[in-house]
Amino acid sequence: MTEWITVETADGPMRVYAARPDAPADRAVVVLQEAFGVNDHIQDIARRFAARGFLALAPDLFHRTGVATLGYDQHAEAMPLIGAIGPDAIVTDVGAVADHLSGVEGVSADRTAVVGFCFGGRAAFTAATAIPGLAATVVFYGPGIAAGPHAVLDRAGTIDAPMLLHVGAEDPTIPADQVKAIDAALQDAGADFDQHVYEDAGHAFACDARPHMHRSGAAETAWERTHAFLDRHLPSAAAEAR
């Protein structure tokens, strides 16, 4: 089942796309949008997680602007929107979703993962630095973590959840020096993490809604790793019973 719900934040109400599995969920994934909003692609990802037994919630991180979604050809319009969303706003919004999960849905933080794509990758990393007790975090090609006005790499020491990162070797938004800086900071922080770099893949390589950017081989491997990672850190009740 899918529906739009409303979650209250300190900055006002926020729409959240909810995809629910057939059976009651005992684990959740917060799906964080690309720079284009909670569009058909992000909703599809939420539904895919629901098919795997997760309650998937995709918050509209544009709720302060009045913009719902943008087309993939509206990159110029998207950039100032995501540039206006700093760490405090991200933590407010993801924290509100986590509170909703624990207070309304009965899914605690230690049964919740955060998975983000593009801008949402930065948002997922940011949330992991400030929301304690999460089960896991997955970052798909998140620019702006190591450099830029909202960089949060200096907060790596506060991350307490296992983290999986996927980066395209040809991604101009996350150059090799930033990939190395992320590796170094997480290692220095003693974080439990794996960062995978995919050869011949650029930005948004896992986005099958953008055929010119999608790289099927890298995407398939990244998703296989993601599902294995989440199943390891958030096993279903049935798996735990075995």
N, C-alpha and C positions, 0 to 999 in steps of 0.2 A: 504494500500500500504506500502511496506517496501523497503528500499534502504539504501545504505551506502553513507553518505555525508562526507565532509571534513570541519572541523572547525579549523581556525587558532588560535594557542595559542602563548604565549610569547616564548615557547620552540619549536616551529615548528608546522607543520600541524598534526591534530589528526583525525583519522577516527571515525565516530559516526554512530551507527546503528539507523536508524529512522523508527519508525512504526507509520503510520498515520491513523486516523479514516476515515470512509467513508465521513463524513461531515467535513467542516473546523473546526479546533479545537480552542477553546478559553481558553484552559487550558492545561498544560503540566506536564509531570513527567520526571525527569532525573533519569535514572535507573543506579545505580553504581554496577559494577561487583563484583563477588567473586574473590578469589585469582587466578582464572583460566582463566580470560579474558572474553571478550564478546562472550561467547560460545553459543551453541544452547539453553541452559536453560535460559540464560539472554535474548537472543533474543525472546524466547517464552514469558517471562515475559513482555517484551516491547509490544509484540503483544496483550497480554491479556489487558494491559492498553489501547491500542488503541481501542480494542473492546468495552471498557467502555467510549470512547469518548475523551480520552487524546491523545495529541501528545506525544509520548514516545521517548526519545533520550537516547541511551546507549553509552557513550563515551569510547573509548579504552584507558584506563588509563595506558596501557603498551606501549604507542606509543613512548616513549623515548628509549625503549630497543630493539625494532625490533621484539619482541615476540608477536604473535597475541593471541593465546589461548594455553592452556595446558589441558591434560586429567586429570580427577579426580584422576588418579593413579600417577600423577606427583606432589604430595605434596612437596617433597623435592626440586624440581626445582622451585616451586611457591614461597616458603618462602623468598628467597633472593630478588625476584622480588618485592614483596609487601613491604619488609623491606626497599627497596631503595626509596620508594615513601613516602615522608614526607608531612607535612601539607602544605608547600608552593606550592609543585607541585599539590596537590589536589585542593587547592583554585584556582590556575592558570587554571586548566583544567575545573573544574565545573563553575568557573566564565566565562570562554570563551563560554561554552555551554549556560549559562544564557544570555550572551551578544548576542549570535546568536539567541536565542529565541526571545529576545526583538527587536533586530535590523532587523532580516530577517523574522522570523515567525510571528511577531506581538503579541507575548505572553509575557507579562511583568512578572517580578519577583514575584509580588503578585498574579499571576495566575499560579505559578510554584511550584511544590513540588520536593523534592529530596528523593529518596528511595534507600537504599543500603543494600547489603547482604554480611555477612562475612567481608572481607576486605572492601568491599563497605559500610558496616555499619559504620566502623570507618571513612571512607571517607565522608559519609553523615553527621555524627556528626561534623566532621571537617569543612565541607562546611558551616554548619549552624552557626558556630562560627564566620565566616568571611564574609559571603555574606548577606547583610542586605535585609530585605523586602521579604524574601521567604514566600510562603503561608503556607508551612508545611514541616516537615521532618519525615521520617520513618526509623528506624534503626532495621534491622533484624540481631540479634546475631553478634554484631560488637566487636570483640576482639581488645584490644590495646587502648581503649578510656581512661581507668582509669590508666593503667600501661603499661610500655614499652617505647621504644625510641621515639615514635611519639604520646605519650599520650597528650590529649588536654583537659582533664577535668578541668584544671585551667582556661580555656577560657570560661567556661559555662556561665559566666556573660554577654557575648556578644551575646548570642543566643536570637533572637527576634521572631522566628517562633515557633508555636506549634510543639511539638515533641511527637512521639509515638515510644516506644522501645519494642522489643520482645526478650526475652532471655529464653533459655532452662535451667531448674533447674539442669540438668546433663551435662551442657556444661563446659568442663574443661578449655576452653580458656577464659571463663568469670566467674571466681569463685564467690561465694556468697559475699565475702568481696568487690569485685569490683562492683557488682550489688548495694550493699548498698552505696558504695562511689558515684556512679553515681546518685542514688536517692538523697543523701545528697547534692551533689553539685548543682543539678538542683533545689532542694527545696531552698537552700540558695540563689540561683541566682534569685528566683522568677519566674522561667520559667513555661510556660504552658506545662505540660508534663504528660504522663502516661507511666509507665514501667510495662509490664506484664511478669511474670515468669511462664513458662509452665512446670508443673510436668511431670516427666518421658520423658522429651524431652532433647536431647543433642544439639550439634552444628549442624547447617544446617538442622534443623528439618522440615523446609518448602521446602526443595529442593527435588522435586519429581523425579529429575534426578539421585538421589542417594538413591535407595530404602532402603539400610541398615541404612541410617540416617534419612530418612523421617518418620515423625510421623503424620499420616493423621488427627487425631483429633486435635492436637495442630496446625497443619498447617491450617486447615479449620477455626479454631477460629481466628488465627492471621490474615488471609486474610479477614475474615468478619470484624474484627476490623479495619483493614487498609482501606478497601473500605469505611466503614462508616466514618472514620476519614477524608479521603480525600474528600469525598462528602460533609462533613460538612464545611471544610475549603476552598475547591475549588468547590463550586456547579456549575453545568453546567448552561449555559445561560438559558436553558429551565426550570431548577429547580428554578433559581432566578426569572423567570418571573411568576411563579405560586404564 
